């Protein structure tokens, strides 16, 4: 079983589905509202757990009712929450999301308790990191915390995977600690000059076109799968969770990216972020069907 530690965020997603995204100052009516668990860290932890990995989540939530939604989700997925901290008198992170009829989205995040995750919290999980296959993180928490977690992982020869989203701040020292970096096309363009180490594996997601990877002089593009897109929220997180599990299980880069493409393809056929992450059996069946076609 793949052992994965996810250091990251949890947000409660407040989602409104509308025919189209409004312009600035415009109101679009007749939307449909839903509340769903999200946050890049939690989404990726859920994706990995549903794919069969042994997942430990390191995060900080508030002491409000939104936090309980997270704990209920993680318990149902079998995710270890020993290192999820509850900050007193603090709001759990929230994300305000608009999704249009084509599945495209617009997101604004209020980090809340995610800001409270500290180096001390990561120190407590050192032994788990030492025995993990992969430590993965994103950038919705303090950059210092991510950098500290990756330094710990390096000390224990544990592979590090960074999903550099959203790109912010000075990432030079952090990027040097990432064995695998998974930007989308926009993030890749912003980080291009910094992603030059021949030892790093860069996996760039290309949306409906699939994904490409490069390591040193070797480069491959792995096409995606044609599906009916309902909601792209969480698609990137599904990809990252799938990639981490596949690599931890020893798959080649080509096979790991194809597996991650399948996980993402299935996720975007459903509404929501965490709620859309597929089970392992769904992914295996999907890939089996496409291998025959």
N, C-alpha and C positions, 0 to 999 in steps of 0.2 A: 504494500500500500504506500502510495506517495505521501511523504510527510511535508506539509507546507505551512509556513508561518506567514500570516498576512498582517502587516503593520499599516493601519490606515484609518479611514473615516467611516462613520455611520451618519446618515441623514435620513430624516423622514421626508419622502418625496410628496409634495402637494401638487398634483398633476391636473391640468385642465386640457381636455381634448377639444380642439376647435377646428373649424373648416380651414382657416388660414391664420398665420401669425399676424397680429395687428401691427400697424406702423406706429411710430412714436406718437402719443397723444390720441390714438384711436382706440375705441372700444369695440371688441368683437363679441357678440352675444351668442346664445344657444349652445354654449359649451357643456361638456360633461366632466364632472369633477370626481377624482379618486385620490385616496391616500394610500401610499405604498412605501415599504421600506426601501432605502437606497443608500447612497454614499459609495464611492468607488471601492474603498477597502472592503466594506461589507458585501457589496455585489460580487467582487472577485473571490472572497472567501466562500460565499454561497455557491458560486459557479464551481469552484474546485471541490467543495464537499459533495455536491450533487453528482459530480463525476467520479466519486469514490475515494477521494483523498482524505487523509487524516489531517484536519485543518485546525490550527490554533489562531485565534484572532486577537490582536492587540489593539485596543481602541479606548476611547473615552466618550461616555455619553452623559447626559444630564440626569437629574433626579425627578424627571417629569414622566408623564404617561407615554410619551413618544419612545422613551428608552425601553419600556417594557415590550413594545412592538418588536424592537430589535432582539431582545432576549428570547422572546417566543419564537422568532424566526430561526435564530441560531440553534436553539434547542431542537427544533423540528428537523434541522439539517444535520445534527450531530456535530456541530462546531464547538470546539473547546472555548469556553468563555472565562476561564480562570483569570485571564489578564485583561478583561474588559472592565475599566474603572468607571465608577459613577461619581461625577463631580457634584458636590452639594450646591444648592442655590444657583444652578446653571441650566440653561436650556440645551436640550439635545439639538444637534445640527439639523437644519431644514433646507430643502431645495424647492424652489418655486419653478415649475416646469410647464411650458406650453408645448403641445404636440399638435401638428396640423394633419390634414387629411392624407398627406403623402407619407406620414410617419416621421417627418423632420421635426426638430425640437429647438427650443430656446430655454436656457436654464440660468437661474440666479440662485446662489447659495449663501446661506447665513451659517457660518461654521459652528457657532455655539461652542459646545463642550469639546469639539475636535481640537480647539486651540489649547486645551488643557493637557493633552497627551504629552508626557515628558520623557526625558532620558531616563529618569528613575524608573518609570514604568517599563521601559524596554530592558533595563538592567535586570529586572525581576524575571524576565523570560530567557535569560542567557543560556540556561541549560537546554531549553527546548530548541533554541536556534542552533545549538551545537549538534543536535541530533536530527535536524531537518534536512531535507533534500534541497529545498528552495525557500528563501526569504523574499517576499515580494512586497512592494510598497508603491504608493502613488504620491501626489503632491497636494492633497487636500488637508494635510497635517503639517506641523512644523518641519521645515527642511533640516533643521538640526537633529530632530528625532529620527528622520529617515537616514541621515548620514551616520548617526550613532549605531542604528540597527545594522546597517550595511558593514560598518567597521567590525562589529561583533561577529557578523556572519563570516567576513573575511578571515578573522582570527581562527574561526572553527572550520575553515575550508568549505563553507556552505555557499552554494550558488546564490547570487543576488539577481533579482529581476525588478527593473524599475519601469513603471508605466508613467512617463513624464507628463502627467495631466493633472491640473492645468499647468502649462509652462509658466513659471514665475521665479523671480529672484535670481541670485547668482548660483548656477547649478554646476559650475566647473568642478569643484572638489567632489560633489556627489556623483556626477557622471563617471568619474574615474573609478568609483567603487562598484559600479553596476556591470555585472557580467553580461546581462541581457537587457537591452533597452527597447521599449515597444511604443514608439510614437505613432500618431496618425500622420497623414500627409502634411497638415498644417504645422504640427509640432516638429516634424522632421525638418521642415524648411527653417524653422526658428533655431533649431539645434544643430544644423548641418555642420557648421564649422567646429563644433565641439565633439562630434561623434566620429573621431578619426582613429581611435585605438584599434590596431589589427587584432587584438585579443578579444574585443567585444563582438557580440552578436547583436546586430541591429535588425529588428523585425518591424517593418512599417506596415500598418494597416491601410488598406486602400478602399475601404467601403465595399461597394458592390463589385469592385474589381478584384477583391481578394486581399492578398498580402504579399510582401516581398521581404526576403532576408538577405543579409550580407555579413560575411565575416572574412576579414582580410580581402583577398582578391576574388573570393567566391561569392556569387550572387545568384539567387533563384527567385522567380515569381510563381506563386501558387494561386491559381484562380479560385474564386469563390463559387458558391452554389446559387442557382436561381431559385428564389423563393418569393412568396407574396409578402411584402413588407407591411407590417401593421404599425410598428413602433420601434424606432432605432435607439431609444433610451436603453442603456445597458448593453448595447451590442459590443462595444469595445471592452467592457468589463468581462463579458462572456468569453470573448477571444482571449483575454489575458489569463483568466482562470483555466481555460482549456489548454492554452500553451504551457502553462506551468505544470499542469498535471501530466501532459504528454511528455514533456522533457524529463520530469521527475521519474516517469515510468521507463525512461531509456529510449524513447522514440527518436529517430533521426530528425534533423531540422525540417526536412521536407514533409515527413509524416506528421510531425508535431504541428506545423503550421496548417496543414490540411485538416487535421483534427480540430484545431482552434477555429478555422473557418467554418467547420460544420457546427460547432457549438454556437458561434455567433449567428449563423444563418437561422438556426432553430430559435434562438432568442428573439430575433427581430420579427418573428411571425406571431408574437404574443405581446400583449400590453404590459407595461411596467418594466422595472429593472430586475430586482431580485426575484420577483414572481415569475419572470420569463426564463430564468435559467433552467436548461433542460437536465433531465436525469441521464445517467450514463447509458442506460438501455436505449433511450431515444436516439442518442448520438450514434451508438454502435449500429442500430437498425438503419438510420439515415445513411451512414457511410457504406453499409453493406448494399443498400439499394442503389447508391450512386456508383459503387464499384461494378455493379452488374450492367449499368446503363452505358 
